[in-house]
Amino acid sequence: MTGAEPERRHSFFPDLDTWFGREFPGLPGWRPATAAHAIPVEVSTGDDGVCTLRAELPGMEPDDITLTVEGDLLTVSAEHRESAGEKDHSEFRYGAFRRTVRLPGPAPEDGVDASYGDGVLTVRIPLPPRDTRPARTIPVERAADGDREDRP
């Protein structure tokens, strides 16, 4: 095979939304009535320093979607209301949808771009450049006898 496979980063401790957004084993389709549906997301960071979040939100309108940012946390919220007509059968998901994702760095005040099309929300967040200075050693000097704070 030619070319390297992209590195997949997995958190040692997944987001709680990921844990609780899934069905309980042995109880397919069960979820508390008050729980928001988890939104499937995909997060990537390009060489240009832009973090891109893509979220599947089929059947929504842009006005139904709310994005909030606090530090390095991005929360996507939406609500899909059921149509009023009678249905013989429906497997659509209605109700509240929510997902909070930790970004690789804090989101800036300006330059964040969000668009919605074909059932996918795309959010582009320019991240500040990472500090690429090499590690350095800081010398430690012996304190003078009179400078020690642990003496009575």
C-alpha positions as CSV (number, residue, x, y, z in Angstrom):
1,M,0.0,0.0,0.0
2,T,1.3,3.4,-0.9
3,G,0.8,6.5,1.3
4,A,0.4,6.7,5.0
5,E,-2.9,6.2,6.7
6,P,-4.0,9.3,8.6
7,E,-3.5,9.2,12.4
8,R,-6.7,8.7,14.4
9,R,-6.6,10.4,17.8
10,H,-8.8,8.8,20.5
11,S,-9.2,10.4,23.9
12,F,-8.5,8.1,26.8
13,F,-11.6,9.5,28.4
14,P,-14.3,10.0,25.7
15,D,-16.8,12.9,26.0
16,L,-19.6,12.0,28.4
17,D,-22.0,13.0,25.6
18,T,-20.5,10.1,23.6
19,W,-21.0,7.6,26.5
20,F,-24.5,8.6,27.4
21,G,-25.6,9.4,23.8
22,R,-25.5,5.7,23.0
23,E,-28.2,3.0,23.7
24,F,-27.8,0.9,26.8
25,P,-26.7,-2.7,26.1
26,G,-29.7,-5.0,25.8
27,L,-32.2,-2.1,25.5
28,P,-32.3,-1.1,21.9
29,G,-33.9,2.2,21.2
30,W,-34.2,3.1,24.9
31,R,-33.3,6.6,26.0
32,P,-34.7,8.9,28.8
33,A,-37.5,11.1,27.5
34,T,-35.6,14.2,28.6
35,A,-32.3,13.2,27.0
36,A,-31.1,15.1,23.9
37,H,-30.2,12.9,20.9
38,A,-26.4,12.9,20.3
39,I,-25.3,14.4,17.1
40,P,-22.7,12.4,15.0
41,V,-19.7,14.6,14.5
42,E,-16.3,14.6,12.7
43,V,-13.5,16.9,13.8
44,S,-10.3,17.5,11.8
45,T,-7.5,20.0,11.9
46,G,-5.7,20.9,8.7
47,D,-2.1,22.0,8.1
48,D,-3.5,25.5,7.7
49,G,-4.4,25.6,11.5
50,V,-8.1,25.5,10.8
51,C,-10.2,23.1,12.9
52,T,-13.3,21.8,11.0
53,L,-16.3,20.2,12.7
54,R,-18.9,18.5,10.6
55,A,-22.1,17.4,12.2
56,E,-24.9,15.3,10.7
57,L,-28.2,17.1,11.2
58,P,-30.6,16.0,8.5
59,G,-33.9,17.7,8.0
60,M,-33.0,20.9,9.8
61,E,-33.1,24.5,8.8
62,P,-30.2,26.8,9.7
63,D,-32.5,28.8,12.0
64,D,-33.1,25.5,14.0
65,I,-29.3,25.2,14.9
66,T,-27.5,27.0,17.7
67,L,-23.8,27.2,18.1
68,T,-22.1,28.3,21.3
69,V,-18.4,28.5,22.1
70,E,-16.8,28.8,25.6
71,G,-13.1,28.6,25.6
72,D,-12.2,25.3,23.8
73,L,-15.7,23.8,24.0
74,L,-18.1,24.1,21.0
75,T,-21.7,23.1,21.6
76,V,-24.1,22.3,18.7
77,S,-27.8,22.3,19.6
78,A,-30.8,21.8,17.4
79,E,-34.5,20.9,17.6
80,H,-36.4,18.9,15.0
81,R,-40.1,19.3,15.3
82,E,-42.5,16.6,14.1
83,S,-44.8,17.5,11.3
84,A,-48.5,17.8,12.1
85,G,-49.8,15.2,9.6
86,E,-50.8,11.6,10.4
87,K,-48.2,9.0,9.7
88,D,-48.6,5.3,9.2
89,H,-44.9,4.7,10.1
90,S,-42.0,6.9,11.0
91,E,-38.4,6.2,12.0
92,F,-37.4,9.9,12.0
93,R,-35.9,11.3,15.1
94,Y,-37.7,14.3,16.6
95,G,-36.9,16.4,19.6
96,A,-33.7,18.1,20.9
97,F,-30.3,17.3,19.6
98,R,-27.1,18.4,21.4
99,R,-23.4,17.7,21.3
100,T,-20.4,19.4,23.0
101,V,-17.0,18.9,21.5
102,R,-13.6,19.9,23.0
103,L,-11.6,21.7,20.3
104,P,-7.8,21.4,20.0
105,G,-7.5,25.0,21.3
106,P,-9.6,28.0,22.3
107,A,-11.9,29.4,19.6
108,P,-11.1,33.1,18.6
109,E,-13.7,35.8,18.9
110,D,-13.6,36.4,15.1
111,G,-13.2,34.3,12.0
112,V,-15.4,31.4,13.0
113,D,-17.5,30.3,9.9
114,A,-20.6,28.0,10.0
115,S,-22.7,26.8,7.1
116,Y,-25.4,24.2,6.6
117,G,-26.2,22.2,3.5
118,D,-27.4,18.7,2.5
119,G,-28.0,17.8,6.1
120,V,-24.5,18.6,7.3
121,L,-23.4,21.5,9.5
122,T,-19.8,22.6,8.8
123,V,-18.0,24.8,11.3
124,R,-14.5,26.2,10.5
125,I,-12.5,27.6,13.4
126,P,-9.1,29.2,12.9
127,L,-6.9,28.2,15.8
128,P,-4.0,30.3,17.1
129,P,-0.6,28.9,16.1
130,R,0.9,26.4,18.5
131,D,4.0,27.3,20.4
132,T,6.7,25.5,18.4
133,R,9.7,26.7,20.4
134,P,11.9,23.8,21.5
135,A,11.9,22.7,25.2
136,R,14.4,24.6,27.3
137,T,16.1,24.0,30.6
138,I,15.8,26.5,33.5
139,P,18.7,26.4,35.9
140,V,18.0,26.0,39.6
141,E,20.3,27.7,42.0
142,R,20.9,26.8,45.6
143,A,19.2,29.3,48.0
144,A,21.3,31.1,50.5
145,D,20.8,30.0,54.1
146,G,19.1,33.2,55.0
147,D,16.7,32.9,52.0
148,R,15.1,29.5,53.0
149,E,11.4,29.9,53.8
150,D,11.1,26.6,55.6
151,R,13.2,27.7,58.6
152,P,11.5,28.7,61.8
